[in-house]
Amino acid sequence: YMAFYEKAAAPDHLERAHYYLQLTKRLLEQDKQNRSHQSDRLYVTAQAHQLYELEVKWYRLQAAQRQAPPDFNRTLQAFENNKAISLEESLQSRQAQRSSGIPDSLLTLKETYQKKVAQLQKERFSKANANQRSAIELELARTRAQRDSLERLLRKQYPLYARRVRRTSTLELKAIQEKLLDPKTALIEYLVGDSTTYQLVVTSDTVCFYDLQLPKRQLEKRLQTFRKQLTNYGQQAPSKALPAFRTQAHALYQQLLAKALTGLAGQTQLVIVPDHQLGQLPFEALLGSSDTVLESYQQLDYLLQHYSISYSYSTQFLWRYAKRHSPKQGPPRVLALASTYTLEDSTVLWQRSLQQRRLRSHLQPLPSAQQEVQQLQTLFAQGQFWRDSQAVETAFKAQASTYDILHLAMHGLIDIREPSLSALVLTEDGQATDDNFLYAYEIMPLQLSAKLVVLSACETGYGKFEKGDGIQSLSRSFKNAGVPSTVVSHWQVNDYATNQIMALSSLLGGFCQHRAERGGGRGGSALVALGDIGLGTGCHGQLGIPPLAAGAVIAFF
């Protein structure tokens, strides 16, 4: 019907298109709510990806017909319907079960099932024997069934919990403008569709909508080329690397930001809500101009020279944190860890899986990680600073929930095919209780109170993209654990560059948190201030090279 309308401009075709769009949305929502397992609900959401693109297009056609601006509230909701669904459900479920009258005994049982699932997942991938793996998979299936059965029981016996879990929040632009955005901040959200890419730009007093006319496949190709240019920096001759970077970075700026930034007036802070593979693009490194006269990276016109930049998985996530943030008095308490990878006695590895032994054997020492934590110890008045044999998994799990800032300086291992198996690698101590591979699925059920996690490890912001749920990264796991803000890297960055940038990230994060608690307001956000790190006029040496600086500082609300 929308195609018919575009050809004949018959109003009844537009109305029929709207009717069937809304009907399909209701049926999909009903189907999703009838499924108890999160992965099943996510599958239904992924199938609706094209529907949200069509919905945004319908609002544009309606606005053109009426010669009026589009319905921006509903347009924003269409943008949001496809972002971080499982993260939002997880956070909503945690909040709902604390205030719905569910007995502690049932909540404890649910937590027990979740921990057992995580432990069995870990054991399944650590067993080399096929018979052992089969037995564990059988027990894992049984435990998941028990967990899902309990979840259905809770929703049936506690209607208030069921309503709160299923409740879909409707964002109001006016409230976002008044309570979330100050006059210096602009929110830029994307929706990547099969046929085009849409952009919504919101400030404290304006809303603008743009069709970037950039189909998904074309966008994917350009992002892949740019990422390759950045990550393969060391393999190219400087005479070729700089011109190629300059051309690509400016082209992406023109396609993704030029229209939006032209319409801004006085804003100096950008909060970007990406979609699809845009979640792995360092917008900081894009270039406002492509002056071919300039002969060094430090002289280029980076976006970060004009704006402080931070990111969010969704506007809903920003809104949730803004409503629930409760300032804590006093300076932040920091827990910082620097792992070591030199084993004097290799026999401590005998109880680890063959795969874990092989992975650990390839890990190089990180001397700058030790220096990083030592630096932080001199800068923060309160906290624990663990190095070498202290930086182990068991101790971290036991203590992490009591700190305001977590700073983890160690190797990160990314599993693109199975994101839940991505891990942070801690010091090996030979203990049987934990294997010192802190996997993503182990991080998610942790109950953390930290306001900021700095992941000083490679590729902690990189991961597999899933429709309706975004980038599945180690950073995302900490969001599930209740942490609102993280500082991550998008690719492998050398030890020295990581040390310099990540140590400053924790320091700046702690400073801004303390400032906000003493009346700094929204402008005191740690992640807004992080825009001052990395690329810019103050950079020197290798920190002014985009593959090092931009890769190391990507901050997410």
N, C-alpha and C positions, 0 to 999 in steps of 0.2 A: 504493500500500500504506500510506503514511503517512496518507492521508485515510481509508482503511478503518479503520486503527488508532484514529484519533481518534473515529470513530463507534462502533466496537464494542469497542475496547480488547483486541483479540485479540493475544497476544504473538507468534504466528507472523507476523502482518502486519508487525510492527515488525522482526522478523528478516529477512523477505523484502525490506523496504525497505532495510535495511542492506546486504544482499547486492548488490542492484542499484545502490546508490549506489557501493559500492566497485568493482564491475565497470565501471561507467561511468567512474569516475576512472582506473582502470588503462588502459582503452582510450584515453581522452583523453591520458593521459601518454605512452602508446606512440605515438600519432599525433603528438604534439608533438615527441618525440625523433627521429622519422623525418624531420622537416622541418629543412633546413639554414639557411634564411633566418629571421632573428629576427622579421620582420614576420609570417611565416606561423605561427610558434610563438605569437606574441602573439594572433593571430586565434583559434587553438584555445583559448587560455586565456580569452579574452573570452567564448567560447561556454559556458564552464563556470561563469560568474558565478552563475547561479541554482543550480547544483549545490552550491556552497559554502554558500549560504543554507539549502538543504534539509539539508545535513549538520549545520549548527549546530542546526537545529530537531530533527533526529533525536537528537542528544546530549541535548537538553532533554527530549524524550519518554522516552528511556531512563532518564534520571535520575529523572523523576517515577514511572516504573514501579517502579524499584528503591528509591524513597524515599531517594535519596542524591544528593550533589552531582554535577554533570556531569563528564565526563572533560575537565578544563580544558586538559591538554596538547594533545589532539586538537582541542578547540574553538579554541585559539589558532592551531593549524596551519591550520584552515579559514579563520580570519580572514586569515592571512598569504598563503594561496594566491592571493589576488586583488590583491596589492599589489606595485607596482614590479618587475614580472617582468623587463622588459628591462634595467632598471638592475642588478638582482641578477645576471642572466646576463652582462652586460658586465663587471662587477667580478670575477665568478667566472672568466670566461674569461681576463682579464688575469692573475689570480693563477695560474691553472692553466698557462698557456703559459710562465711563468717557471720552473716547477719540474717540467716533464714531459719534459725531454731533447730538446726541439725545437731544431734547429740555429739559430744566429743568422741565417743566410742566409734561412731560411724565415720567421722572425719579421720580418726586415727587409722581405721581399717582401710579407708581409701588411700591414705598416704602410704600405708604398708604395701598395698598392691602396686602403687606407682614406683616405689623404691625397688620392689622385687622385679618388676618389668625391666627397670634400668639395669639391675644387677644381672639378670638373665641375658639381656642383650649383650652385655659386656662378656659374659662367659661364653656365649655362642660364638663370638668371633675370636676367642682366645684358645679354643680347643682345636687341636689338629686332628684328633680322632673323629671319623665320620659318625660312629655309633654314639659317641658322647654328644656331638652336635645335634644329632637327631633327638636324643633324649631331652636335651635342653630346649630345642624348638617345640617339642611337645609340651613341656612344662610352661614355656613362654605363652603358647596359645591358650593353655588352660588358665593361666594367671590373667591374661588379657580378657578372657571371657568372664572371669570372676569380677574383674574391675568394671567391665561394661555392664554387667548384671547389677552391680551395686549402684552404678550411675543411674540406670533406669529406675531402680527402687527409690533412690533419693528424689528423683523428679516426680515420681508417682505419689510418694507419701508426704512430700513437702512441697506443696503447690507454689509457695512463695519463692522457693529456690528455683523451681522450674520456670517461673515467670521472669525472674531476674536473670537467669542464664540465657533465656531466649530473647530477652528484651533487646530491641535494636534501637540504638540511640540516634536521634535525628539532630544533625548539626545545624545550628542557626548562624548564618554569616554575621548577623549583627552582634551576637554575643561573642563570636570569635574576634571581630574587629575591636570590640570594646574591652574585652578581658584578656585576650591573648596577644594582640599586636599593639605595640606602641608606635608612635609616629615615625620612628626610625627603622621599623621592621616591615619587610614584605614577605608574604608567604607565596611560594610558587609551586603549584601542584600540577603533575602530568598524568595523562591517561593515554597509554599507547595502544592504539587499535590496529586491526589488520590493514585498514585503508588509509589511516592518517594518525597523527599524534595531536592531542588537544592539550591546551595549557590554560590554567586558571590562575590569575594573579590577584592577590588580595592584600590591601593595606588597611590601615585603621579607618580610612574614609573612602576608599575606592575599590571596585571590583572590575577586572577586565578578563575577557575570554578570547583566546586565539586558536585558530586552526592552523597548525604549523605545516600542514600538507607534507607530512613525512611518514610514509607507510612503515609498518613494523619491520619488514625485511630490509628495506633500505637503511633504516636506523640501525638495525643489528649489524649490518655490514660495516657501516661507518664507525660504530663503537668498537667493533673487533679490530679494525685497522688501527684505530687510535690507541687501544690498549696494547696492541703488538708493538706500536711505535714506542710506547713508554717502557714496557717491560723488557724489550730487547735493546734498550739504549746502549748498553755496554758492547753490543755486537756490531754496532754501526760506526762508520767513520764520522767524526764530529762535523765535517763539512757537508755530509748528507743528512745526518740526524737532525740538526737544527732547522734547516729549511723545511724538511718533511713535517717536523713537529709544529712549526709555525703555521704552515698551511692548514694542517688538519685541525689544530686547536682553534684557529680563527673561523674555519668553516663551521665547526660545531657550535661556536658562539653565535654565529649568524643564524643558524637554523634553530637553536634551542633557547636563546636568551635575548637576542637583539630587540625583538618587538616588545618583550616584557619590560626590559630595562629602559627603553625609550619612554615608556609611559610612567616611570617612577619620578617622584619629585621629593628629594631630600632623604630618601631611605638609604641607610648605610649597612643594614644587616639583612641577609637573605636566609630564609628557612625554606629549604627545598624538599618537597615530597615527591620522590621519583617513582617511576613505574617501569616494570619490565627490566631490561638491562641498563636503564638509566641509573639504577641503584648501585652500579659499579663504576660510574663515571665520576672522576674528580673534577667537578665544575670549577674548583679553584684555579686549575691549570689552563682554563680556556682563555683565549686572547681576544681582547676588545679591538685590536688592530693587528695587521700583519705587515708591519714596516720591514721591508727587506733590507734596509740599511743596517739595522742592528745586527751585531755579530756575536752576541753572547746571550745565554739564557737569562742572566740577571737583568738585562736591559728590556726584556719583553713586557708587554702591557697586560699582565695577568689580571684576571677578574678579582683575585684576592687583594690586589692593591687598592681596589675601590670599595669592596664590600667584605664584611665579616660573614662567613658562610657556615651554616650547620644544616643537618638533615633530619628527617623524621620518616618512619615507616608509613605513617598516615597522619592526617590532621586529627583524627579521632584519638590517636595515641597522645598527641600534644595536649589536646583538650582534657583527657583523662588525668594526665600528670599535673596540669595547671590547677585543676579542681582539688586534687588530693594532696598537693605539696604542703607540708607542714614544716616550717623552719625549725632547725635544731640550734640551740644556743651553744656558743663556744666554738673554738676552732675545730676543723674536721679531724677525725681519727683515721689514720691511714694504715692499711696493711699492704706492704710491698714485698714481692717475692722475686728472687733472681735464681733461676735453676742452674745447675752445673751438669756437665755431660761427660766428665772424665771419670772412668771407673778403674780404681786401683785393683779391685777384686771382682773379676767378671763372673765369679760363681754366684753372686747375688742375683743374677739373671736366670738362674736355672728354672725357677717356677713360672717364668713368663712364657707367653706363646712364642712360637717361632717368628711370627710376623712382628711382634713387638720387639723382640731381640734384634731382628734385622733393621727395623726402623730406627731404633736407638743407636745402632752401630754406625749409622750414617750421619748422625747429628754432630755438628762441629761446636766447639766451645764458643761461648758468647762473653768474652771478657768485658765488653762495654755494658752488658746487662748488670754485672756486679757493680760497676761504677755508677750505673744509673740508680740503683737502689741505695748505694752509699751516699750519692748526692741528695736523694730525697730525705735521708735520715738527718742530714744537716739542716734541712729546710723546714721540716715539720716538727712541731713540738710534741705532738701526741701520735703514737702509733707503734707498730711492730715492723721490723725490717729484716726479713729472713733471706739469708744467702746460703748457697751450697747445700749442706745436709739438712738445713732447717726447712728448705723450700720443697716440702713433700705434700702429696695429695691428702693424706689423712689429717694432717694439721690444718691445711687450708679449709677443708670441709667443716672441721670442728670450730674454726674461729671466724670464718669469713662473714657470718651473718651479723657480727657486732660492729662492723666498721663502716665509715661513711664513704671512703674512697678505697678502691682495690686497684693495685698497680701490679700487673703480672708481666715480668720481663723474662721471656723464655721462647723456645721454639713452638710454632704452631704447625699442625699437620692438617691439611684440608682434603676431605674425601668428597669429590663432586658427585659421584654416583650415589653415595649413601651419606648425606650431610650429617646424620646423627652420629656418624663415626669420626667426624672431624674432632681434633683433640688438641689440648695444650699439654706439653710434655714437661713434667716436673722432675726433680732430682730422684734418681733411683735409690731406694734405701733397702730393698730386698724384703720388705714386709709383705705378709700374705693378705692383709686386710684390703689394701688398695695397690694397684699396679703402676701408679704415678703417670698414667695417661688419663687426663681429665677430659672425658668425652662430652660432646654436646648434649647427649641425652642424660648425662649425669648432672650437668649444669642446670638444665631446665627446672627440675623439681626443687632446687635449693631455695630456701626462704631468705633472700638477701635484703638488707635494709640500705645498702650503699646507694648513694645518689649518682656516683660516677665510677665507671670501670675503665681503666686504661689498659688496653691489650697490646703490650709492646712485643708483639709476635707477628710473623709474616702472614699475610693474607687472611687476617681475622675478620675482615669485612667482605671477603669474597666467598661465593658459594653458588649453589644451584638455584635457578629461578623456577618457581612454581606458580602457575596461574592462580590468581586469587589470594596468594599468600606471600609473594615477594621473594627476596633473596634469603636462602637458608644458610646462614653463616654462624660462626662462633659468637659473633656479636649478638645475633638474634637470640641465642640461647640465654644470654644474660638478661635480655628483655623479658623472657618467659620467667626468669627467676625474680623479677620485680625491679630491675635496675633501669631507671629512666634514661640515663645518658652513658654512652660509651665512646671511647676514642679508639679507632681501629686502623688497620692498613689494608690496602686493596691488592697488594702484590708483594713479592719478596724485595725487601729493602736491606741494604747492608747494615751491619751491626753498629757502626759509628753514627750513621744518620738517624737510625732508630733511637739510639741512646739520647742524642741531643734533643730530638723533637719530643719524644715521649716523656722524658723527665720534665720538660717545660710544660707539657700538657697537664700532668698531675699537679704541678706547682700552681699553674694558672687556674686549674679547676678548683683547687682548694681555696685559693685567694678569692675567686669569684663567688664561691658558695658562701664563704664567711662574709663577704661584702653584701651579698643579697640578704643574708640573715640579719644583718645590721641595718637594713633599710635600703639596700641597693636597688630593689625592685626588679622588674623584668629585664631591665638593661644590664643587670649584673649576672646574667646567665653565663655559666662556665663555657658552654659550647658556642655562644655568640663570641665570647672573647677569644676562643681558640682560632678565630680567623686571623689573629695577629701572628700566628706561628706558620712557618713553612716558607711558601713563596712570597716574595715581596722585596721592597727596596732595602730592607735591612739584612737580607740574606748574603752569605758570603761562601766562597768555596763550593763544595759539592752540595750543600744544603739549598743552593739556588737552582739546582737542576731538578726539573719536574719529576722525573722518575723516582727521585729520592724523597723530596719534600712532599709532593702531592700524594704519593703512595703511602706515606707514613701518617698523615693526619687527615682522616675522614671521620668526622664526628656525627653521631646520631643521637637525637633526642629519644 
